[in-house]
Amino acid sequence: QVQLVESGGGLVQAGGSMRLSCTWSKRIFSNNGVAWFRQAPGEARELVATISWNGGSTYYRDSVKGRFTISRDSTLNAVHLQMNNLRPNDTAVYYCAASRRPYVRTDGETTDLRSWGQGTQVTVSS
């Protein structure tokens, strides 16, 4: 499997913004949906957002709707997660993952996800 690389994490105050990026070489996943997950210490991994292979379909978990935006580059070789109005409970390690399919399941099922990044830490302080 090809490792996806996340970047853009760091420390931000509540109410601030941060933009995460998930990149890979060339257009390896141009026909695949991509998802952002996050995992806080001691907590289960949870689905944050998904985007279809062509960027035409997106999904967000309820807690981030209206605050986060997922997008793909026109080259289809990068996915971004713009996070606005961040809250302390957004603190987690954020991972991107590419699906075997052009669309990512939105129920948290991960069996179709064939590649994962190593994660980037996002810390939101009060």
ABEGO torsion letter per residue (X at the ends): XBBBBBBGBEBBBBGBBBBBBBBBBEAAAAABBBBBBBBBBGBBBBBABBBBAAGABBBBBAAABGABBBBBBAAGABBBBBBBGBBAAABBBBBBBBBABABBBAAGBAAABABBBAEBBBBBBX
